[in-house]
Amino acid sequence: AQSVSQHNHHVILSEAASLELGCNYSYGGTVNLFWYVQYPGQHLQLLLKYFSGDPLVKGIKGFEAEFIKSKFSFNLRKPSVQWSDTAEYFCAVTSNNAGNMLTFGGGTRLMVKP
Amino acid sequence: DAGVIQSPRHEVTEMGQEVTLRCKPISGHNSLFWYRQTMMRGLELLIYFNNNVPIDDSGMPEDRFSAKMPNASFSTLKIQPSEPRDSAVYFCASRKDTGNTIYFGEGSWLTVV
């Protein structure tokens, strides 16, 4: 079945630590990949997206993600997290093989300790 | 741009009552999505419209849920009758054409008691 998997459900880091959140998908066809962030009590906001071209994409707030097609992965990274990065992070995928609907992973809750 | 607009932002209702959630997509967007978010199940796609036509409603939980999109600028999600297990945040999102970014509204926080 087509799916999006986020392996880390909860991550706790100290400020200035490096972050990497895993995301794997099982869709075929042409995929578009997204990372959204949801701060406590707020709606989903786009962090970054990959449609084509350079597989290393840079987003807002110092986040970046790398699309590795051979591994069906789109991991999110940030070299040095801040307390304000405490939020839930969602990986999402659309595929022309799946009607171009946006399907989300289960989310990763990140807590950054000051 | 006003973004995706949802109403109401918060609703508390009694079990058995009808609930109607409303969404105004971003002007010019031709795809609209309704999602439900709960702690237990995460983000679930309920229904997806393209050019006002329902394309995939396989995520709609049961017959108590229905969604309409009478025109390009308005959609409703209705629950009748509501049950406590319907308590969740319901997000509406829209997109201009396939292959583009999907933008989310601020959500409707529903509590059924």
Interface residues (C-beta under 8 A of the other chain):
Chain A: N32 F34 Y36 Q42 H43 L44 Q45 L46 K49 F51 F90 T94 N96 G99 N100 M101 L102 T103 F104 G106 G107
Chain B: S31 F33 Y35 G42 L43 L45 Y48 I55 D56 F91 A93 R95 T98 G99 T101 I102 Y103 F104 G105 E106 G107
